[in-house]
């Protein structure tokens, strides 16, 4: 399974969502299995959509659908959208609970195995701040560019982890290159499709 990520800003979330819902049959025609809509905590009209497909071919076929530009315009997308295909390479649930926010961390690493070793060693710190789950993704063809979704019950728990004094040292030891990009988002909707449209 692969995930087509669409990142964009919209003029009005409710208008965008109604058009997104209208376009579901097109996504399903390409074999979409599930979608997740995330909204930025600080900028609620910044929207990230994860669209799951069985394989890269289906995701890229949908990306090339000729109706997409008109649909995005009608939905009120205000900037050039970013689209990319990623795959999940790791996932771990730490505790049961309701996810309030996801701390999405984007960064590049020098060596995935070394980074993962340090990331796993740092798990107790994440747990101490109440983290419920993590998911690790990378773009197809680029295993050193990572997106880590860290689920927390509250914004405060996520911010507390982000401010933990051990984090910069752990990232340096893990070989993180450059300054990470961090976004705090909420899951606005998750929908699984049980059968093709």
Contact map, one row per residue, 1 for C-alpha under 8 A:
11100000000000000000000000000000000000000000000000011111000000000000000000000000000000100000000000000000000000000000000000000000000000000000000000000000000000000000000000000000000000000000000000000
11110000000000000000000000000000000000000000000000011111001000000000000000000000000011110000000000000000000000000000000000000000000000000000000000000000000000000000000000000000000000000000000000000
11111000000000000000000000000000000000000000000001111000001000000000000000000000000011110000000000000000000000000000000000000000000000000000000000000000000000000000000000000000000000000000000000000
01111100000000000000000000000000000000000000000011111000001000000000000000000000001111000000000000000000000000000000000000000000000000000000000000000000000000000000000000000000000000000000000000000
00111110000000000000000000000000000000000000000111100000000000000000000000000000011111000000000000000000000000000000000000000000000000000000000000000000000000000000000000000000000000000000000000000
00011111000000000000000000000000000000000000000111000000000000000000000000000000111100000000000000000000000000000000000000000000000000000000000000000000000000000000000000000000000000000000000000000
00001111100000000000000000000000000000000000011110000000000000000000000000000000111000000000000000000000000000000000000000000000000000000000000000000000000000000000000000000000000000000000000000000
00000111110000000000000000000000000000000000011100000000000000000000000000001111110000000000000000000000000000000000000000000000000000000000000000000000000000000000000000000000000000000000000000000
00000011111000000000000000000000000000000000111000000000000000000000000000001110100000000000000000000000000000000000000000000000000000000000000000000000000000000000000000000000000000000000000000000
00000001111110010000000000000000000000000000111000000000000000000000000000111110000000000000000000000000000000000000000000000000000000000000000000000000000000000000000000000000000000000000000000000
00000000111110010000000000000000000000000000100000000000000000000000000000011100000000000000000000000000000000000000000000000000000000000000000000000000000000000000000000000000000000000000000000000
00000000011111110000000000000000000000000000100000000000000000000000000000010000000000000000000000000000000000000000000000000000000000000000000000000000000000000000000000000000000000000000000000000
00000000011111111000000000000000000000000001100000000000000000000000000000000000000000000000000000000000000000000000000000000000000000000000000000000000000000000000000000000000000000000000000000000
00000000000111111100000000000000000000000000000000000000000000000000000000000000000000000000000000000000000000000000000000000000000000000000000000000000000000000000000000000000000000000000000000000
00000000000111111110000000000000000000000000000000000000000000000000000000110000000000000000000000000000000000000000000000000000000000000000000000000000000000000000000000000000000000000000000000000
00000000011111111111000000000000000000000000000000000000000000000000000001111000000000000000000000000000000000000000000000000000000000000000000000000000000000000000000000000000000000000000000000000
00000000000011111111100000000000000000000000000000000000000000000000000000100000000000000000000000000000000000000000000000000000000000000000000000000000000000000000000000000000000000000000000000000
00000000000001111111110000000000000000000000000000000000000000000000000000100000000000000000000000000000000000000000000000000000000000000000000000000000000000000000000000000000000000000000000000000
00000000000000111111111000000000000000000000000000000000000000000000001001100000000000000000000000000000000000000000000000000000000000000000000000000000000000000000000000000000000000000000000000000
00000000000000011111111100000000000000000000000000000000000000000000001000100000000000000000000000000000000000000000000000000000000000000000000000000000000000000000000000000000000000000000000000000
00000000000000001111111100000000000000000000000000000000000000000000000000000000000000000000000000000000000000000000000000000000000000000000000000000000000000000000000000000000000000000000000000000
00000000000000000111111110000000000000000000000000000000000000000000000000000000000000000000000000000000000000000000000000000000000000000000000000000000000000000000000000000000000000000000000000000
00000000000000000011111111100000000000000000000000000000000000000000001000000000000000000000000000000000000000000000000000000000000000000000000000000000000000000000000000000000000000000000000000000
00000000000000000001111111110000000000000000000000000000000000000000000000000000000000000000000000000000000000000000000000000000000000000000000000000000000000000000000000000000000000000000000000000
00000000000000000000011111111000000000000000000000000000000000000000000000000000000000000000000000000000000000000000000000000000000000000000000000000000000000000000000000000000000000000000000000001
00000000000000000000001111111100000000000000000000000000000000000000000000000000000000000000000000000000000000000000000000000000000000000000000000000000000000000000000000000000000000000000000000000
00000000000000000000001111111111000000000000000000000000000001000000000000000000000000000000000000000000000000000000000000000000000000000000000000000000000000000000000000000000000000000000000000000
00000000000000000000000111111111100000000000000000000000000000000000000000000000000000000000000000000000000000000000000000000000000000000000000000000000000000000000000000000000000000000000000010011
00000000000000000000000011111111000000000000000000000000000000000000000000000000000000000000000000000000000000000000000000000000000000000000000000000000000000000000000000000000000000000000000000011
00000000000000000000000001111111000000000000000000000000011011000000000000000000000000000000000000000000000000000000000000000000000000000000000000000000000000000000000000000000000000000000000000000
00000000000000000000000000111111100000000000000000001100010000000000000000000000000000000000000000000000000000000000000000000000000000000000000000000000000000000000000000000000000000000000000000010
00000000000000000000000000111111111000000000000000111100011000000000000000000000000000000000000000000000000000000000000000000000000000000000000000000000000000000000000000000000000000000000000010000
00000000000000000000000000010011111000000000000000111100000000000000000000000000000000000000000000000000000000000000000000000000000000000000000000000000000000000000000000000000000000000000000111000
00000000000000000000000000000001111100000000000000111000000000000000000000000000000000000000000000000000000000000000000000000000000000000000000000000000000000000000000000000000000000000000011110000
00000000000000000000000000000001111110000000000011110000000000000000000000000000000000000000000000000000000000000000000000000000000000000000000000000000000000000000000000000000000000000000111100000
00000000000000000000000000000000011111000000000011100000000000000000000000000000000000000000000000000000000000000000000000000000000000000000000000000000000000000000000000000000000000000011111000000
00000000000000000000000000000000001111100000001111000000000000000000000000000000000000000000000000000000000000000000000000000000000000000000000000000000000000000000000000000000000000000011110000000
00000000000000000000000000000000000111110000001110000000000000000000000000000000000000000000000000000000000000000000000000000000000000000000000000000000000000000000000000000000000000001111100000000
00000000000000000000000000000000000011111011111100000000000000000000000000000000000000000000000000000000000000000000000000000000000000000000000000000000000000000000000000000000000000001111000000000
00000000000000000000000000000000000001111111111000000000000000000000000000000000000000000000000000000000000000000000000000000000000000000000000000000000000000000000000000000000000000111100000000000
00000000000000000000000000000000000000111111000000000000000000000000000000000000000000000000000000000000000000000000000000000000000000000000000000000000000000000000000000000000000000011100000000000
00000000000000000000000000000000000000011111000000000000000000000000000000000000000000000000000000000000000000000000000000000000000000000000000000000000000000000000000000000000000000010000000000000
00000000000000000000000000000000000000111111110000000000000000000000000000000000000000000000000000000000000000000000000000000000000000000000000000000000000000000000000000000000000000000000000000000
00000000000010000000000000000000000000111111111000000000000000000000000000000000000000000000000000000000000000000000000000000000000000000000000000000000000000000000000000000000000000000000000000000
00000000111110000000000000000000000000110011111000000000000000000000000000000000000000000000000000000000000000000000000000000000000000000000000000000000000000000000000000000000000000000000000000000
00000011110000000000000000000000000000110011111100000000000000000000000000000000000000000000000000000000000000000000000000000000000000000000000000000000000000000000000000000000000000000000000000000
00000011110000000000000000000000000011110001111110000000000000000000000000000000000000000000000000000000000000000000000000000000000000000000000000000000000000000000000000000000000000000000000000000
00001111000000000000000000000000000011100000011111000000000000000000000000000000000000000000000000000000000000000000000000000000000000000000000000000000000000000000000000000000000000000000000000000
00011110000000000000000000000000001111000000001111100000000000000000000000000000000000000000000000000000000000000000000000000000000000000000000000000000000000000000000000000000000000000000000000000
00111100000000000000000000000000001110000000000111110000000000000000000000000000000000000000000000000000000000000000000000000000000000000000000000000000000000000000000000000000000000000000000000000
00111000000000000000000000000001111100000000000011111000000000000000000000000000000000000000000000000000000000000000000000000000000000000000000000000000000000000000000000000000000000000000000000000
11110000000000000000000000000001111000000000000001111100001000000000000000000000000000000000000000000000000000000000000000000000000000000000000000000000000000000000000000000000000000000000000000000
11110000000000000000000000000011110000000000000000111111011000000000000000000000000000000000000000000000000000000000000000000000000000000000000000000000000000000000000000000000000000000000000000000
11000000000000000000000000000011100000000000000000011111010000000000000000000000000000000000000000000000000000000000000000000000000000000000000000000000000000000000000000000000000000000000000000000
11000000000000000000000000000000000000000000000000001111111000000000000000000000000000000000000000000000000000000000000000000000000000000000000000000000000000000000000000000000000000000000000000000
11000000000000000000000000000000000000000000000000001111111100000000000000000000000010000000000000000000000000000000000000000000000000000000000000000000000000000000000000000000000000000000000000000
00000000000000000000000000000000000000000000000000000011111110000000000000000000000000000000000000000000000000000000000000000000000000000000000000000000000000000000000000000000000000000000000000000
00000000000000000000000000000111000000000000000000001111111111000000000000000000000000000000000000000000000000000000000000000000000000000000000000000000000000000000000000000000000000000000000000000
01110000000000000000000000000101000000000000000000011011111111100000000000000000000010000000000000000000000000000000000000000000000000000000000000000000000000000000000000000000000000000000000000000
00000000000000000000000000000000000000000000000000000001111111110000000000000000000010000000000000000000000000000000000000000000000000000000000000000000000000000000000000000000000000000000000000000
00000000000000000000000000000100000000000000000000000000111111111000000000000000000000000000000000000000000000000000000000000000000000000000000000000000000000000000000000000000000000000000000000000
00000000000000000000000000100100000000000000000000000000011111111000000000000000000000000000000000000000000000000000000000000000000000000000000000000000000000000000000000000000000000000000000000000
00000000000000000000000000000000000000000000000000000000001111111001000000000000001000000000000000000000000000000000000000000000000000000000000000000000000000000000000000000000000000000000000000000
00000000000000000000000000000000000000000000000000000000000111111101000000000000000000000000000000000000000000000000000000000000000000000000000000000000000000000000000000000000000000000000000000000
00000000000000000000000000000000000000000000000000000000000011111111000000000000000000000000000000000000000000000000000000000000000000000000000000000000000000000000000000000000000000000000000000000
00000000000000000000000000000000000000000000000000000000000000011111100000000000000000000000000000000000000000000000000000000000000000000000000000000000000000000000000000000000000000000000000000000
00000000000000000000000000000000000000000000000000000000000000001111111000000000000000000000000000000000000000000000000000000000000000000000000000000000000000000000000000000000000000000000000000000
00000000000000000000000000000000000000000000000000000000000000111111111100000000000000000000000000000000000000000000000000000000000000000000000000000000000000000000000000000000000000000000000000000
00000000000000000000000000000000000000000000000000000000000000000111111110000000000000000000000000000000000000000000000000000000000000000000000000000000000000000000000000000000000000000000000000000
00000000000000000000000000000000000000000000000000000000000000000011111111000000000000000000000000000000000000000000000000000000000000000000000000000000000000000000000000000000000000000000000000000
00000000000000000011001000000000000000000000000000000000000000000011111111100000000000000000000000000000000000000000000000000000000000000000000000000000000000000000000000000000000000000000000000000
00000000000000000000000000000000000000000000000000000000000000000001111111111000000000000000000000000000000000000000000000000000000000000000000000000000000000000000000000000000000000000000000000000
00000000000000000000000000000000000000000000000000000000000000000000111111111000000000000000000000000000000000000000000000000000000000000000000000000000000000000000000000000000000000000000000000000
00000000000000010010000000000000000000000000000000000000000000000000011111111000000000000000000000000000000000000000000000000000000000000000000000000000000000000000000000000000000000000000000000000
00000000010000111111000000000000000000000000000000000000000000000000001111111000000000000000000000000000000000000000000000000000000000000000000000000000000000000000000000000000000000000000000000000
00000000011100110000000000000000000000000000000000000000000000000000000111111100000000000000000000000000000000000000000000000000000000000000000000000000000000000000000000000000000000000000000000000
00000001111000010000000000000000000000000000000000000000000000000000000111111111100000000000000000000000000000000000000000000000000000000000000000000000000000000000000000000000000000000000000000000
00000001111000000000000000000000000000000000000000000000000000000000000000011111000000000000000000000000000000000000000000000000000000000000000000000000000000000000000000000000000000000000000000000
00000001110000000000000000000000000000000000000000000000000000000000000000001111100000000000000000000000000000000000000000000000000000000000000000000000000000000000000000000000000000000000000000000
00000001000000000000000000000000000000000000000000000000000000000000000000001111110000000000000000000000000000000000000000000000000000000000000000000000000000000000000000000000000000000000000000000
00000111100000000000000000000000000000000000000000000000000000000000000000001011111000000000000000000000000000000000000000000000000000000000000000000000000000000000000000000000000000000000000000000
00001111000000000000000000000000000000000000000000000000000000000000000000000001111100000000000000000000000000000000000000000000000000000000000000000000000000000000000000000000000000000000000000000
00011110000000000000000000000000000000000000000000000000000000100000000000000000111110000000000000000000000000000000000000000000000000000000000000000000000000000000000000000000000000000000000000000
00011100000000000000000000000000000000000000000000000000000000000000000000000000011111000000000000000000000000000000000000000000000000000010000000000000000000000000000000000000000000000000000000000
01111000000000000000000000000000000000000000000000000001001100000000000000000000001111100000000000000000000000000000000000000000000000000011000000000000000000000000000000000000000000000000000000000
01111000000000000000000000000000000000000000000000000000000000000000000000000000000111110000000000000000000000000000000000000000000000001111000000000000000000000000000000000000000000000000000000000
11100000000000000000000000000000000000000000000000000000000000000000000000000000000011111000000000000000000000000000000000000000000000001111000000000000000000000000000000000000000000000000000000000
01100000000000000000000000000000000000000000000000000000000000000000000000000000000001111110000000000000000000000000000000000000000000111100000000000000000000000000000000000000000000000000000000000
00000000000000000000000000000000000000000000000000000000000000000000000000000000000000111110000000000000000000000000000000000000000000111100000000000000000000000000000000000000000000000000000000000
00000000000000000000000000000000000000000000000000000000000000000000000000000000000000011111000000000000000000000000000000000000000001111000000000000000000000000000000000000000000000000000000000000
00000000000000000000000000000000000000000000000000000000000000000000000000000000000000011111100000000000000000000000000000000000000011110000000000000000000000000000000000000000000000000000000000000
00000000000000000000000000000000000000000000000000000000000000000000000000000000000000000111110000000000000000000000000000000000000011100000000000000000000000000000000000000000000000000000000000000
00000000000000000000000000000000000000000000000000000000000000000000000000000000000000000011111100000000000000000000000000000000000111000000000000000000000000000000000000000000000000000000000000000
00000000000000000000000000000000000000000000000000000000000000000000000000000000000000000001111100000000000000000000000000000010001110000000000000000000000000000000000000000000000000000000000000000
00000000000000000000000000000000000000000000000000000000000000000000000000000000000000000000111110000000000000000000000000000000001110000000000000000000000000000000000000000000000000000000000000000
00000000000000000000000000000000000000000000000000000000000000000000000000000000000000000000111111000000000000000000000000000000000100000000000000000000000000000000000000000000000000000000000000000
00000000000000000000000000000000000000000000000000000000000000000000000000000000000000000000001111100000000000000000000000000000000100000000000000000000100000000000000000000000000000000000000000000
00000000000000000000000000000000000000000000000000000000000000000000000000000000000000000000000111110000000000000000000000000000000000000000000000000000100000000000000000000000000000000000000000000
00000000000000000000000000000000000000000000000000000000000000000000000000000000000000000000000011111100000000000000000000000000000100000000000000000011110000000000000000000000000000000000000000000
00000000000000000000000000000000000000000000000000000000000000000000000000000000000000000000000001111100000000000000000000000000000000000000000000000011111000000000000000000000000000000110000000000
00000000000000000000000000000000000000000000000000000000000000000000000000000000000000000000000000111110000000000000000000000000000000000000000000000011111001000000000000000000000000011110000000000
00000000000000000000000000000000000000000000000000000000000000000000000000000000000000000000000000111111000000000000000000000000000000000000000000001111000001000000000000000000000000011110000000000
00000000000000000000000000000000000000000000000000000000000000000000000000000000000000000000000000001111100000000000000000000000000000000000000000011111000001000000000000000000000001111000000000000
00000000000000000000000000000000000000000000000000000000000000000000000000000000000000000000000000000111110000000000000000000000000000000000000000111100000000000000000000000000000001111000000000000
00000000000000000000000000000000000000000000000000000000000000000000000000000000000000000000000000000011111000000000000000000000000000000000000001111100000000000000000000000000000111100000000000000
00000000000000000000000000000000000000000000000000000000000000000000000000000000000000000000000000000001111100000000000000000000000000000000000011110000000000000000000000000000000111000000000000000
00000000000000000000000000000000000000000000000000000000000000000000000000000000000000000000000000000000111110000000000000000000000000000000000011100000000000000000000000000001111110000000000000000
00000000000000000000000000000000000000000000000000000000000000000000000000000000000000000000000000000000011111000000000000000000000000000000000111000000000000000000000000000001110100000000000000000
00000000000000000000000000000000000000000000000000000000000000000000000000000000000000000000000000000000001111110010000000000000000000000000000111000000000000000000000000000111100000000000000000000
00000000000000000000000000000000000000000000000000000000000000000000000000000000000000000000000000000000000111110010000000000000000000000000000100000000000000000000000000000011100000000000000000000
00000000000000000000000000000000000000000000000000000000000000000000000000000000000000000000000000000000000011111110000000000000000000000000000100000000000000000000000000000010000000000000000000000
00000000000000000000000000000000000000000000000000000000000000000000000000000000000000000000000000000000000011111111000000000000000000000000001100000000000000000000000000000000000000000000000000000
00000000000000000000000000000000000000000000000000000000000000000000000000000000000000000000000000000000000000111111100000000000000000000000000000000000000000000000000000000000000000000000000000000
00000000000000000000000000000000000000000000000000000000000000000000000000000000000000000000000000000000000000111111110000000000000000000000000000000000000000000000000000000110000000000000000000000
00000000000000000000000000000000000000000000000000000000000000000000000000000000000000000000000000000000000011111111111000000000000000000000000000000000000000000000000000001111000000000000000000000
00000000000000000000000000000000000000000000000000000000000000000000000000000000000000000000000000000000000000011111111100000000000000000000000000000000000000000000000000000100000000000000000000000
00000000000000000000000000000000000000000000000000000000000000000000000000000000000000000000000000000000000000001111111110000000000000000000000000000000000000000000000000000100000000000000000000000
00000000000000000000000000000000000000000000000000000000000000000000000000000000000000000000000000000000000000000111111111000000000000000000000000000000000000000000000001001100000000000000000000000
00000000000000000000000000000000000000000000000000000000000000000000000000000000000000000000000000000000000000000011111111100000000000000000000000000000000000000000000001000100000000000000000000000
00000000000000000000000000000000000000000000000000000000000000000000000000000000000000000000000000000000000000000001111111100000000000000000000000000000000000000000000000000000000000000000000000000
00000000000000000000000000000000000000000000000000000000000000000000000000000000000000000000000000000000000000000000111111110000000000000000000000000000000000000000000000000000000000000000000000000
00000000000000000000000000000000000000000000000000000000000000000000000000000000000000000000000000000000000000000000011111111100000000000000000000000000000000000000000001000000000000000000000000000
00000000000000000000000000000000000000000000000000000000000000000000000000000000000000000000000000000000000000000000001111111110000000000000000000000000000000000000000000000000000000000000000000000
00000000000000000000000000000000000000000000000000000000000000000000000000000000000000000000000000000000000000000000000011111111000000000000000000000000000000000000000000000000000000000000000000000
00000000000000000000000000000000000000000000000000000000000000000000000000000000000000000000000000000000000000000000000001111111100000000000000000000000000000001000000000000000000000000000000000000
00000000000000000000000000000000000000000000000000000000000000000000000000000000000000000000000000000000000000000000000001111111111000000000000000000000000000001000000000000000000000000000000000000
00000000000000000000000000000000000000000000000000000000000000000000000000000000000000000000010000000000000000000000000000111111111100000000000000000000000000000000000000000000000000000000000000000
00000000000000000000000000000000000000000000000000000000000000000000000000000000000000000000000000000000000000000000000000011111111000000000000000000000000000000000000000000000000000000000000000000
00000000000000000000000000000000000000000000000000000000000000000000000000000000000000000000000000000000000000000000000000001111111000000000000000000000000011011000000000000000000000000000000000000
00000000000000000000000000000000000000000000000000000000000000000000000000000000000000000000000000000000000000000000000000000111111100000000000000000001100010000000000000000000000000000000000000000
00000000000000000000000000000000000000000000000000000000000000000000000000000000000000000000011000000000000000000000000000000111111111000000000000000111100011000000000000000000000000000000000000000
00000000000000000000000000000000000000000000000000000000000000000000000000000000000000000000111110100000000000000000000000000010011111000000000000000111100000000000000000000000000000000000000000000
00000000000000000000000000000000000000000000000000000000000000000000000000000000000000000011111000000000000000000000000000000000001111100000000000000111000000000000000000000000000000000000000000000
00000000000000000000000000000000000000000000000000000000000000000000000000000000000000000111100000000000000000000000000000000000001111110000000000011110000000000000000000000000000000000000000000000
00000000000000000000000000000000000000000000000000000000000000000000000000000000000000011111000000000000000000000000000000000000000011111000000000011100000000000000000000000000000000000000000000000
00000000000000000000000000000000000000000000000000000000000000000000000000000000000000011110000000000000000000000000000000000000000001111100000001111000000000000000000000000000000000000000000000000
00000000000000000000000000000000000000000000000000000000000000000000000000000000000001111100000000000000000000000000000000000000000000111110000001110000000000000000000000000000000000000000000000000
00000000000000000000000000000000000000000000000000000000000000000000000000000000000001111000000000000000000000000000000000000000000000011111011111100000000000000000000000000000000000000000000000000
00000000000000000000000000000000000000000000000000000000000000000000000000000000000111100000000000000000000000000000000000000000000000001111111011000000000000000000000000000000000000000000000000000
00000000000000000000000000000000000000000000000000000000000000000000000000000000000011100000000000000000000000000000000000000000000000000111111000000000000000000000000000000000000000000000000000000
00000000000000000000000000000000000000000000000000000000000000000000000000000000000000000000000000000000000000000000000000000000000000000011111000000000000000000000000000000000000000000000000000000
00000000000000000000000000000000000000000000000000000000000000000000000000000000000000000000000000000000000000000000000000000000000000000111111110000000000000000000000000000000000000000000000000000
00000000000000000000000000000000000000000000000000000000000000000000000000000000000000000000000000000000000000010000000000000000000000000111111111000000000000000000000000000000000000000000000000000
00000000000000000000000000000000000000000000000000000000000000000000000000000000000000000000000000000000000111110000000000000000000000000100011111000000000000000000000000000000000000000000000000000
00000000000000000000000000000000000000000000000000000000000000000000000000000000000000000000000000000000011110000000000000000000000000000110011111100000000000000000000000000000000000000000000000000
00000000000000000000000000000000000000000000000000000000000000000000000000000000000000000000000000000000111110000000000000000000000000011110001111110000000000000000000000000000000000000000000000000
00000000000000000000000000000000000000000000000000000000000000000000000000000000000000000000000000000001111000000000000000000000000000011100000011111000000000000000000000000000000000000000000000000
00000000000000000000000000000000000000000000000000000000000000000000000000000000000000000000000000000011110000000000000000000000000001111000000001111100000000000000000000000000000000000000000000000
00000000000000000000000000000000000000000000000000000000000000000000000000000000000000000000000000000111100000000000000000000000000001110000000000111110000000000000000000000000000000000000000000000
00000000000000000000000000000000000000000000000000000000000000000000000000000000000000000000000000000111100000000000000000000000001111100000000000011111000000000000000000000000000000000000000000000
00000000000000000000000000000000000000000000000000000000000000000000000000000000000000000000000000111110000000000000000000000000001111000000000000001111100001000000000000000000000000000000000000000
00000000000000000000000000000000000000000000000000000000000000000000000000000000000000000000000000111110000000000000000000000000011110000000000000000111111011000000000000000000000000000000000000000
00000000000000000000000000000000000000000000000000000000000000000000000000000000000000000000000011111000000000000000000000000000011100000000000000000011111011000000000000000000000000000000000000000
00000000000000000000000000000000000000000000000000000000000000000000000000000000000000000000000000111000000000000000000000000000000000000000000000000001111111000000000000000000000000000000000000000
00000000000000000000000000000000000000000000000000000000000000000000000000000000000000000000000000011000000000000000000000000000000000000000000000000001111111100000000000000000000000010000000000000
00000000000000000000000000000000000000000000000000000000000000000000000000000000000000000000000000000000000000000000000000000000000000000000000000000000011111110000000000000000000000000000000000000
00000000000000000000000000000000000000000000000000000000000000000000000000000000000000000000000000000000000000000000000000000000111000000000000000000001111111111000000000000000000000000000000000000
00000000000000000000000000000000000000000000000000000000000000000000000000000000000000000000000000001110000000000000000000000000101000000000000000000011111111111100000000000000000000000000000000000
00000000000000000000000000000000000000000000000000000000000000000000000000000000000000000000000000000000000000000000000000000000000000000000000000000000001111111110000000000000000000000000000000000
00000000000000000000000000000000000000000000000000000000000000000000000000000000000000000000000000000000000000000000000000000000100000000000000000000000000111111111000000000000000000000000000000000
00000000000000000000000000000000000000000000000000000000000000000000000000000000000000000000000000000000000000000000000000001100100000000000000000000000000011111111000000000000000000000000000000000
00000000000000000000000000000000000000000000000000000000000000000000000000000000000000000000000000000000000000000000000000000000000000000000000000000000000001111111001000000000000000000000000000000
00000000000000000000000000000000000000000000000000000000000000000000000000000000000000000000000000000000000000000000000000000000000000000000000000000000000000111111101000000000000000000000000000000
00000000000000000000000000000000000000000000000000000000000000000000000000000000000000000000000000000000000000000000000000000000000000000000000000000000000000011111111000000000000000000000000000000
00000000000000000000000000000000000000000000000000000000000000000000000000000000000000000000000000000000000000000000000000000000000000000000000000000000000000000011111110000000000000000000000000000
00000000000000000000000000000000000000000000000000000000000000000000000000000000000000000000000000000000000000000000000000000000000000000000000000000000000000000001111111000000000000000000000000000
00000000000000000000000000000000000000000000000000000000000000000000000000000000000000000000000000000000000000000000000000000000000000000000000000000000000000000111111111100000000000000000000000000
00000000000000000000000000000000000000000000000000000000000000000000000000000000000000000000000000000000000000000000000000000000000000000000000000000000000000000000111111110000000000000000000000000
00000000000000000000000000000000000000000000000000000000000000000000000000000000000000000000000000000000000000000000000000000000000000000000000000000000000000000000111111111000000000000000000000000
00000000000000000000000000000000000000000000000000000000000000000000000000000000000000000000000000000000000000000000011001000000000000000000000000000000000000000000011111111100000000000000000000000
00000000000000000000000000000000000000000000000000000000000000000000000000000000000000000000000000000000000000000000000000000000000000000000000000000000000000000000001111111111000000000000000000000
00000000000000000000000000000000000000000000000000000000000000000000000000000000000000000000000000000000000000000000000000000000000000000000000000000000000000000000000111111111000000000000000000000
00000000000000000000000000000000000000000000000000000000000000000000000000000000000000000000000000000000000000000010010000000000000000000000000000000000000000000000000011111111000000000000000000000
00000000000000000000000000000000000000000000000000000000000000000000000000000000000000000000000000000000000010000111111000000000000000000000000000000000000000000000000001111111000000000000000000000
00000000000000000000000000000000000000000000000000000000000000000000000000000000000000000000000000000000000011100110000000000000000000000000000000000000000000000000000000111111100000000000000000000
00000000000000000000000000000000000000000000000000000000000000000000000000000000000000000000000000000000001111000010000000000000000000000000000000000000000000000000000000111111110100000000000000000
00000000000000000000000000000000000000000000000000000000000000000000000000000000000000000000000000000000001111000000000000000000000000000000000000000000000000000000000000000011111100000000000000000
00000000000000000000000000000000000000000000000000000000000000000000000000000000000000000000000000000000001100000000000000000000000000000000000000000000000000000000000000000001111100000000000000000
00000000000000000000000000000000000000000000000000000000000000000000000000000000000000000000000000000000001000000000000000000000000000000000000000000000000000000000000000000000111110000000000000000
00000000000000000000000000000000000000000000000000000000000000000000000000000000000000000000000000000000111100000000000000000000000000000000000000000000000000000000000000000001111111000000000000000
00000000000000000000000000000000000000000000000000000000000000000000000000000000000000000000000000000000111000000000000000000000000000000000000000000000000000000000000000000000001111100000000000000
00000000000000000000000000000000000000000000000000000000000000000000000000000000000000000000000000000011110000000000000000000000000000000000000000000000000000000000000000000000000111110000000000000
00000000000000000000000000000000000000010000000000000000000000000000000000000000000000000000000000000011100000000000000000000000000000000000000000000000000000000000000000000000000011111000000000000
00000000000000000000000000000000000000011100000000000000000000000000000000000000000000000000000000001111000000000000000000000000000000000000000000000000001000000000000000000000000001111100000000000
00000000000000000000000000000000000001111000000000000000000000000000000000000000000000000000000000001111000000000000000000000000000000000000000000000000000000000000000000000000000000111110000000000
00000000000000000000000000000000000001111000000000000000000000000000000000000000000000000000000000011100000000000000000000000000000000000000000000000000000000000000000000000000000000011111000000000
00000000000000000000000000000000000111100000000000000000000000000000000000000000000000000000000000011100000000000000000000000000000000000000000000000000000000000000000000000000000000001111110000000
00000000000000000000000000000000000111100000000000000000000000000000000000000000000000000000000000000000000000000000000000000000000000000000000000000000000000000000000000000000000000000111110000000
00000000000000000000000000000000001111000000000000000000000000000000000000000000000000000000000000000000000000000000000000000000000000000000000000000000000000000000000000000000000000000011111000000
00000000000000000000000000000000011110000000000000000000000000000000000000000000000000000000000000000000000000000000000000000000000000000000000000000000000000000000000000000000000000000011111100000
00000000000000000000000000000000011100000000000000000000000000000000000000000000000000000000000000000000000000000000000000000000000000000000000000000000000000000000000000000000000000000000111110000
00000000000000000000000000000000111000000000000000000000000000000000000000000000000000000000000000000000000000000000000000000000000000000000000000000000000000000000000000000000000000000000011111000
00000000000000000000000000010001110000000000000000000000000000000000000000000000000000000000000000000000000000000000000000000000000000000000000000000000000000000000000000000000000000000000001111110
00000000000000000000000000000000100000000000000000000000000000000000000000000000000000000000000000000000000000000000000000000000000000000000000000000000000000000000000000000000000000000000000111110
00000000000000000000000000000000000000000000000000000000000000000000000000000000000000000000000000000000000000000000000000000000000000000000000000000000000000000000000000000000000000000000000011111
00000000000000000000000000011010000000000000000000000000000000000000000000000000000000000000000000000000000000000000000000000000000000000000000000000000000000000000000000000000000000000000000011111
00000000000000000000000010011000000000000000000000000000000000000000000000000000000000000000000000000000000000000000000000000000000000000000000000000000000000000000000000000000000000000000000000111
